[in-house]
Amino acid sequence: MLTYLLNHKLITSQQFGILSKFSTCTQLLDCLNDWTLSIHNRHDADIIYFDFAKGFDSVSHTKLVHKLQAYGITGILLKLLSDFFV
């Protein structure tokens, strides 16, 4: 599925958290570096945090499955994901 999403440009090749060498820890280090450079260069640094804990609990599973179908995910993979969401 990851290959499909990357090949069809549905996620960036620098997506943190799910790709090799792009862990959430790496993301934090990358952000810290950006913020430090911004402050060092006397630029503003606005930071907004979002908490996606239990994000799939608040999403309509029917709409999510429909969106996956729209992205071209079908067959056994779609069935597996649909069963996972239930």
Phi and psi in radians as a Rosetta constraint file:
Dihedral C 1 N 2 CA 2 C 2 CIRCULARHARMONIC -1.066 0.35
Dihedral N 2 CA 2 C 2 N 3 CIRCULARHARMONIC -0.759 0.35
Dihedral C 2 N 3 CA 3 C 3 CIRCULARHARMONIC -1.054 0.35
Dihedral N 3 CA 3 C 3 N 4 CIRCULARHARMONIC -0.759 0.35
Dihedral C 3 N 4 CA 4 C 4 CIRCULARHARMONIC -1.046 0.35
Dihedral N 4 CA 4 C 4 N 5 CIRCULARHARMONIC -0.840 0.35
Dihedral C 4 N 5 CA 5 C 5 CIRCULARHARMONIC -1.080 0.35
Dihedral N 5 CA 5 C 5 N 6 CIRCULARHARMONIC -0.702 0.35
Dihedral C 5 N 6 CA 6 C 6 CIRCULARHARMONIC -1.205 0.35
Dihedral N 6 CA 6 C 6 N 7 CIRCULARHARMONIC -0.795 0.35
Dihedral C 6 N 7 CA 7 C 7 CIRCULARHARMONIC -1.115 0.35
Dihedral N 7 CA 7 C 7 N 8 CIRCULARHARMONIC -0.554 0.35
Dihedral C 7 N 8 CA 8 C 8 CIRCULARHARMONIC -1.700 0.35
Dihedral N 8 CA 8 C 8 N 9 CIRCULARHARMONIC 0.219 0.35
Dihedral C 8 N 9 CA 9 C 9 CIRCULARHARMONIC 0.929 0.35
Dihedral N 9 CA 9 C 9 N 10 CIRCULARHARMONIC 0.699 0.35
Dihedral C 9 N 10 CA 10 C 10 CIRCULARHARMONIC -1.566 0.35
Dihedral N 10 CA 10 C 10 N 11 CIRCULARHARMONIC -0.314 0.35
Dihedral C 10 N 11 CA 11 C 11 CIRCULARHARMONIC -2.395 0.35
Dihedral N 11 CA 11 C 11 N 12 CIRCULARHARMONIC 2.729 0.35
Dihedral C 11 N 12 CA 12 C 12 CIRCULARHARMONIC -1.354 0.35
Dihedral N 12 CA 12 C 12 N 13 CIRCULARHARMONIC 2.700 0.35
Dihedral C 12 N 13 CA 13 C 13 CIRCULARHARMONIC -1.281 0.35
Dihedral N 13 CA 13 C 13 N 14 CIRCULARHARMONIC -0.030 0.35
Dihedral C 13 N 14 CA 14 C 14 CIRCULARHARMONIC -2.009 0.35
Dihedral N 14 CA 14 C 14 N 15 CIRCULARHARMONIC 0.479 0.35
Dihedral C 14 N 15 CA 15 C 15 CIRCULARHARMONIC -1.177 0.35
Dihedral N 15 CA 15 C 15 N 16 CIRCULARHARMONIC 2.031 0.35
Dihedral C 15 N 16 CA 16 C 16 CIRCULARHARMONIC -1.351 0.35
Dihedral N 16 CA 16 C 16 N 17 CIRCULARHARMONIC 2.584 0.35
Dihedral C 16 N 17 CA 17 C 17 CIRCULARHARMONIC 1.727 0.35
Dihedral N 17 CA 17 C 17 N 18 CIRCULARHARMONIC -0.439 0.35
Dihedral C 17 N 18 CA 18 C 18 CIRCULARHARMONIC -2.200 0.35
Dihedral N 18 CA 18 C 18 N 19 CIRCULARHARMONIC -0.167 0.35
Dihedral C 18 N 19 CA 19 C 19 CIRCULARHARMONIC -1.852 0.35
Dihedral N 19 CA 19 C 19 N 20 CIRCULARHARMONIC 2.607 0.35
Dihedral C 19 N 20 CA 20 C 20 CIRCULARHARMONIC -1.042 0.35
Dihedral N 20 CA 20 C 20 N 21 CIRCULARHARMONIC 2.401 0.35
Dihedral C 20 N 21 CA 21 C 21 CIRCULARHARMONIC 1.232 0.35
Dihedral N 21 CA 21 C 21 N 22 CIRCULARHARMONIC 0.145 0.35
Dihedral C 21 N 22 CA 22 C 22 CIRCULARHARMONIC -2.263 0.35
Dihedral N 22 CA 22 C 22 N 23 CIRCULARHARMONIC 1.047 0.35
Dihedral C 22 N 23 CA 23 C 23 CIRCULARHARMONIC -1.342 0.35
Dihedral N 23 CA 23 C 23 N 24 CIRCULARHARMONIC 2.941 0.35
Dihedral C 23 N 24 CA 24 C 24 CIRCULARHARMONIC -1.163 0.35
Dihedral N 24 CA 24 C 24 N 25 CIRCULARHARMONIC -0.524 0.35
Dihedral C 24 N 25 CA 25 C 25 CIRCULARHARMONIC -1.150 0.35
Dihedral N 25 CA 25 C 25 N 26 CIRCULARHARMONIC -0.734 0.35
Dihedral C 25 N 26 CA 26 C 26 CIRCULARHARMONIC -1.098 0.35
Dihedral N 26 CA 26 C 26 N 27 CIRCULARHARMONIC -0.670 0.35
Dihedral C 26 N 27 CA 27 C 27 CIRCULARHARMONIC -1.065 0.35
Dihedral N 27 CA 27 C 27 N 28 CIRCULARHARMONIC -0.780 0.35
Dihedral C 27 N 28 CA 28 C 28 CIRCULARHARMONIC -1.087 0.35
Dihedral N 28 CA 28 C 28 N 29 CIRCULARHARMONIC -0.718 0.35
Dihedral C 28 N 29 CA 29 C 29 CIRCULARHARMONIC -1.133 0.35
Dihedral N 29 CA 29 C 29 N 30 CIRCULARHARMONIC -0.716 0.35
Dihedral C 29 N 30 CA 30 C 30 CIRCULARHARMONIC -1.095 0.35
Dihedral N 30 CA 30 C 30 N 31 CIRCULARHARMONIC -0.773 0.35
Dihedral C 30 N 31 CA 31 C 31 CIRCULARHARMONIC -1.112 0.35
Dihedral N 31 CA 31 C 31 N 32 CIRCULARHARMONIC -0.791 0.35
Dihedral C 31 N 32 CA 32 C 32 CIRCULARHARMONIC -1.030 0.35
Dihedral N 32 CA 32 C 32 N 33 CIRCULARHARMONIC -0.712 0.35
Dihedral C 32 N 33 CA 33 C 33 CIRCULARHARMONIC -1.092 0.35
Dihedral N 33 CA 33 C 33 N 34 CIRCULARHARMONIC -0.799 0.35
Dihedral C 33 N 34 CA 34 C 34 CIRCULARHARMONIC -1.056 0.35
Dihedral N 34 CA 34 C 34 N 35 CIRCULARHARMONIC -0.776 0.35
Dihedral C 34 N 35 CA 35 C 35 CIRCULARHARMONIC -1.125 0.35
Dihedral N 35 CA 35 C 35 N 36 CIRCULARHARMONIC -0.737 0.35
Dihedral C 35 N 36 CA 36 C 36 CIRCULARHARMONIC -1.097 0.35
Dihedral N 36 CA 36 C 36 N 37 CIRCULARHARMONIC -0.777 0.35
Dihedral C 36 N 37 CA 37 C 37 CIRCULARHARMONIC -1.102 0.35
Dihedral N 37 CA 37 C 37 N 38 CIRCULARHARMONIC -0.707 0.35
Dihedral C 37 N 38 CA 38 C 38 CIRCULARHARMONIC -1.075 0.35
Dihedral N 38 CA 38 C 38 N 39 CIRCULARHARMONIC -0.835 0.35
Dihedral C 38 N 39 CA 39 C 39 CIRCULARHARMONIC -1.148 0.35
Dihedral N 39 CA 39 C 39 N 40 CIRCULARHARMONIC -0.729 0.35
Dihedral C 39 N 40 CA 40 C 40 CIRCULARHARMONIC -1.057 0.35
Dihedral N 40 CA 40 C 40 N 41 CIRCULARHARMONIC -0.644 0.35
Dihedral C 40 N 41 CA 41 C 41 CIRCULARHARMONIC -1.563 0.35
Dihedral N 41 CA 41 C 41 N 42 CIRCULARHARMONIC 0.224 0.35
Dihedral C 41 N 42 CA 42 C 42 CIRCULARHARMONIC 1.026 0.35
Dihedral N 42 CA 42 C 42 N 43 CIRCULARHARMONIC 0.642 0.35
Dihedral C 42 N 43 CA 43 C 43 CIRCULARHARMONIC -1.784 0.35
Dihedral N 43 CA 43 C 43 N 44 CIRCULARHARMONIC 2.733 0.35
Dihedral C 43 N 44 CA 44 C 44 CIRCULARHARMONIC -1.216 0.35
Dihedral N 44 CA 44 C 44 N 45 CIRCULARHARMONIC 2.592 0.35
Dihedral C 44 N 45 CA 45 C 45 CIRCULARHARMONIC -2.334 0.35
Dihedral N 45 CA 45 C 45 N 46 CIRCULARHARMONIC 1.723 0.35
Dihedral C 45 N 46 CA 46 C 46 CIRCULARHARMONIC -1.613 0.35
Dihedral N 46 CA 46 C 46 N 47 CIRCULARHARMONIC 2.283 0.35
Dihedral C 46 N 47 CA 47 C 47 CIRCULARHARMONIC -2.216 0.35
Dihedral N 47 CA 47 C 47 N 48 CIRCULARHARMONIC 2.236 0.35
Dihedral C 47 N 48 CA 48 C 48 CIRCULARHARMONIC -2.170 0.35
Dihedral N 48 CA 48 C 48 N 49 CIRCULARHARMONIC 2.292 0.35
Dihedral C 48 N 49 CA 49 C 49 CIRCULARHARMONIC -1.878 0.35
Dihedral N 49 CA 49 C 49 N 50 CIRCULARHARMONIC 2.421 0.35
Dihedral C 49 N 50 CA 50 C 50 CIRCULARHARMONIC -2.093 0.35
Dihedral N 50 CA 50 C 50 N 51 CIRCULARHARMONIC 2.420 0.35
Dihedral C 50 N 51 CA 51 C 51 CIRCULARHARMONIC -1.871 0.35
Dihedral N 51 CA 51 C 51 N 52 CIRCULARHARMONIC 1.922 0.35
Dihedral C 51 N 52 CA 52 C 52 CIRCULARHARMONIC -1.731 0.35
Dihedral N 52 CA 52 C 52 N 53 CIRCULARHARMONIC 0.372 0.35
Dihedral C 52 N 53 CA 53 C 53 CIRCULARHARMONIC -0.981 0.35
Dihedral N 53 CA 53 C 53 N 54 CIRCULARHARMONIC 2.310 0.35
Dihedral C 53 N 54 CA 54 C 54 CIRCULARHARMONIC 0.994 0.35
Dihedral N 54 CA 54 C 54 N 55 CIRCULARHARMONIC 0.600 0.35
Dihedral C 54 N 55 CA 55 C 55 CIRCULARHARMONIC -1.016 0.35
Dihedral N 55 CA 55 C 55 N 56 CIRCULARHARMONIC -0.632 0.35
Dihedral C 55 N 56 CA 56 C 56 CIRCULARHARMONIC -1.304 0.35
Dihedral N 56 CA 56 C 56 N 57 CIRCULARHARMONIC -0.275 0.35
Dihedral C 56 N 57 CA 57 C 57 CIRCULARHARMONIC -1.252 0.35
Dihedral N 57 CA 57 C 57 N 58 CIRCULARHARMONIC -0.425 0.35
Dihedral C 57 N 58 CA 58 C 58 CIRCULARHARMONIC -1.814 0.35
Dihedral N 58 CA 58 C 58 N 59 CIRCULARHARMONIC 0.096 0.35
Dihedral C 58 N 59 CA 59 C 59 CIRCULARHARMONIC -1.780 0.35
Dihedral N 59 CA 59 C 59 N 60 CIRCULARHARMONIC 2.436 0.35
Dihedral C 59 N 60 CA 60 C 60 CIRCULARHARMONIC -1.164 0.35
Dihedral N 60 CA 60 C 60 N 61 CIRCULARHARMONIC 2.022 0.35
Dihedral C 60 N 61 CA 61 C 61 CIRCULARHARMONIC -1.123 0.35
Dihedral N 61 CA 61 C 61 N 62 CIRCULARHARMONIC -0.604 0.35
Dihedral C 61 N 62 CA 62 C 62 CIRCULARHARMONIC -1.087 0.35
Dihedral N 62 CA 62 C 62 N 63 CIRCULARHARMONIC -0.784 0.35
Dihedral C 62 N 63 CA 63 C 63 CIRCULARHARMONIC -1.180 0.35
Dihedral N 63 CA 63 C 63 N 64 CIRCULARHARMONIC -0.641 0.35
Dihedral C 63 N 64 CA 64 C 64 CIRCULARHARMONIC -1.116 0.35
Dihedral N 64 CA 64 C 64 N 65 CIRCULARHARMONIC -0.779 0.35
Dihedral C 64 N 65 CA 65 C 65 CIRCULARHARMONIC -1.103 0.35
Dihedral N 65 CA 65 C 65 N 66 CIRCULARHARMONIC -0.722 0.35
Dihedral C 65 N 66 CA 66 C 66 CIRCULARHARMONIC -1.065 0.35
Dihedral N 66 CA 66 C 66 N 67 CIRCULARHARMONIC -0.728 0.35
Dihedral C 66 N 67 CA 67 C 67 CIRCULARHARMONIC -1.145 0.35
Dihedral N 67 CA 67 C 67 N 68 CIRCULARHARMONIC -0.701 0.35
Dihedral C 67 N 68 CA 68 C 68 CIRCULARHARMONIC -1.079 0.35
Dihedral N 68 CA 68 C 68 N 69 CIRCULARHARMONIC -0.709 0.35
Dihedral C 68 N 69 CA 69 C 69 CIRCULARHARMONIC -1.074 0.35
Dihedral N 69 CA 69 C 69 N 70 CIRCULARHARMONIC -0.713 0.35
Dihedral C 69 N 70 CA 70 C 70 CIRCULARHARMONIC -1.108 0.35
Dihedral N 70 CA 70 C 70 N 71 CIRCULARHARMONIC -0.506 0.35
Dihedral C 70 N 71 CA 71 C 71 CIRCULARHARMONIC -1.417 0.35
Dihedral N 71 CA 71 C 71 N 72 CIRCULARHARMONIC -0.068 0.35
Dihedral C 71 N 72 CA 72 C 72 CIRCULARHARMONIC 1.687 0.35
Dihedral N 72 CA 72 C 72 N 73 CIRCULARHARMONIC 0.157 0.35
Dihedral C 72 N 73 CA 73 C 73 CIRCULARHARMONIC -1.492 0.35
Dihedral N 73 CA 73 C 73 N 74 CIRCULARHARMONIC 2.109 0.35
Dihedral C 73 N 74 CA 74 C 74 CIRCULARHARMONIC -2.447 0.35
Dihedral N 74 CA 74 C 74 N 75 CIRCULARHARMONIC -3.055 0.35
Dihedral C 74 N 75 CA 75 C 75 CIRCULARHARMONIC 1.146 0.35
Dihedral N 75 CA 75 C 75 N 76 CIRCULARHARMONIC -2.488 0.35
Dihedral C 75 N 76 CA 76 C 76 CIRCULARHARMONIC -1.086 0.35
Dihedral N 76 CA 76 C 76 N 77 CIRCULARHARMONIC -0.686 0.35
Dihedral C 76 N 77 CA 77 C 77 CIRCULARHARMONIC -1.108 0.35
Dihedral N 77 CA 77 C 77 N 78 CIRCULARHARMONIC -0.769 0.35
Dihedral C 77 N 78 CA 78 C 78 CIRCULARHARMONIC -1.107 0.35
Dihedral N 78 CA 78 C 78 N 79 CIRCULARHARMONIC -0.715 0.35
Dihedral C 78 N 79 CA 79 C 79 CIRCULARHARMONIC -1.093 0.35
Dihedral N 79 CA 79 C 79 N 80 CIRCULARHARMONIC -0.785 0.35
Dihedral C 79 N 80 CA 80 C 80 CIRCULARHARMONIC -1.039 0.35
Dihedral N 80 CA 80 C 80 N 81 CIRCULARHARMONIC -0.807 0.35
Dihedral C 80 N 81 CA 81 C 81 CIRCULARHARMONIC -1.150 0.35
Dihedral N 81 CA 81 C 81 N 82 CIRCULARHARMONIC -0.730 0.35
Dihedral C 81 N 82 CA 82 C 82 CIRCULARHARMONIC -1.039 0.35
Dihedral N 82 CA 82 C 82 N 83 CIRCULARHARMONIC -0.763 0.35
Dihedral C 82 N 83 CA 83 C 83 CIRCULARHARMONIC -1.153 0.35
Dihedral N 83 CA 83 C 83 N 84 CIRCULARHARMONIC -0.578 0.35
Dihedral C 83 N 84 CA 84 C 84 CIRCULARHARMONIC -1.168 0.35
Dihedral N 84 CA 84 C 84 N 85 CIRCULARHARMONIC -0.670 0.35
Dihedral C 84 N 85 CA 85 C 85 CIRCULARHARMONIC -1.229 0.35
Dihedral N 85 CA 85 C 85 N 86 CIRCULARHARMONIC -0.421 0.35
